[in-house]
């Protein structure tokens, strides 16, 4: 046993199992070989465990504690695991070689685990904890649930290896480093960076900022490596970074960027903003669990570049496909959907939706794409705008407004009384069921009429330019054309059924105005 005195002592253990007490001064203690127990005592001590498995306590003061490194910083350990306790004060603790356990104690400590698979506890106050080589487990606070670290804002860095990081209480910064890491932010508003390789990141409570990589454009080494990120509670900011990421944003109003690669993003509860960024992404505004419903979450989903798949799910959502050919499902309630660039497939699904194909040759369904299946309530009203390109538009259920806009469009009103506008280009307009209003617009348009489909009102028919197309085996000889004050009635002669009211055209319609 070695006992220091009141001054600054320098003590050397033997090759046996020693017990060393530093005393009251700023001491230097070399434990030497053997399984030693060393206490620094008061003041700022320098303690080295040297070889074998040692237990080192800094006690009070700002101590430097090294598990198996001497003062020249040359590694002298043989891979044995040390127990290092910082105690009170701002300590520097180095584990060195071997599987070490580091307890930083009170004060603003710096702890470096070194090689092998180490355990680090920051304990109380704001600590910097570095994992180094090996698969390390790093905790910002204490392992005592009755004495948590309520004030410490810690920095945890995993380094090399597949590490476990847990910020626990307060606002911590967690950096995974290389390897496939798992990180838990815990309570407080945390900042989390997975960095390289495939990481799993849990934000926990609080408003967290979570990035799958380092948050800069130079993470080329991590390309193709997918992270799994859970926002959990709080309105989080989440970036997937490079690779194929899976994100579940959790509760509150979250903002999520998928980054590069094909990502899968779930907004889950509340009103989220989800951006796919680069790659072919899949975005869901609501819950992954089919038994859980995000009834009030009004989400914004942005596909950006790539061939994306967007699902609004519940509530009134806004979806924008971005570049390339995307597939967009509005889901329940009244959604606002933009296809943007590319040849998009857009389905409003249930609700009174506003659907805009924008650029490209788009296919748009106001409700479900299965037009023979009753999907929504008859009162649902969609507003559909094809935009540029040659679009295919189905109003389906409800009293819809369909606008082909530019391009040679095909517009099918579906059930109920629809307003169908061809816009520019040579369009095909089919009101389908219900008493529809068909407006051809500019170009050579075709108006589809058939028995049993209701009485349509045809506006802006140009004799000699536009055509009527008859379905169900009807031909011109089976029709009765009669003049009215406002135009011409087209009827089935045998039954008297009125197929259409042609506004503004009197006596000029003949067999040449019917075709295919």
Secondary structure as UniProt FT lines:
FT   STRAND          2..3
FT   STRAND          10..12
FT   STRAND          19..21
FT   STRAND          28..30
FT   STRAND          37..39
FT   STRAND          46..48
FT   STRAND          55..57
FT   STRAND          64..66
FT   TURN            71..72
FT   STRAND          83..85
FT   STRAND          92..94
FT   STRAND          101..103
FT   STRAND          110..112
FT   STRAND          119..121
FT   STRAND          128..130
FT   STRAND          137..139
FT   TURN            145..146
FT   STRAND          155..157
FT   STRAND          164..166
FT   STRAND          173..175
FT   STRAND          182..184
FT   STRAND          191..193
FT   STRAND          200..202
FT   STRAND          209..211
FT   TURN            217..218
FT   HELIX           220..222
FT   TURN            223..224
FT   STRAND          228..230
FT   STRAND          237..239
FT   STRAND          246..248
FT   STRAND          255..257
FT   STRAND          264..266
FT   STRAND          273..275
FT   STRAND          282..284
FT   TURN            290..291
FT   TURN            295..296
FT   STRAND          300..302
FT   STRAND          309..311
FT   STRAND          318..320
FT   STRAND          327..329
FT   STRAND          336..338
FT   STRAND          345..347
FT   STRAND          354..356
FT   STRAND          363..365
FT   TURN            371..372
FT   TURN            378..379
FT   STRAND          383..385
FT   STRAND          392..394
FT   STRAND          401..403
FT   STRAND          410..412
FT   STRAND          419..421
FT   STRAND          428..430
FT   STRAND          437..439
FT   STRAND          446..449
FT   TURN            451..452
FT   STRAND          456..459
FT   TURN            463..465
FT   STRAND          467..470
FT   TURN            472..473
FT   HELIX           476..478
FT   STRAND          479..483
FT   STRAND          487..492
FT   TURN            493..495
FT   STRAND          498..503
FT   HELIX           511..513
FT   STRAND          514..515
//
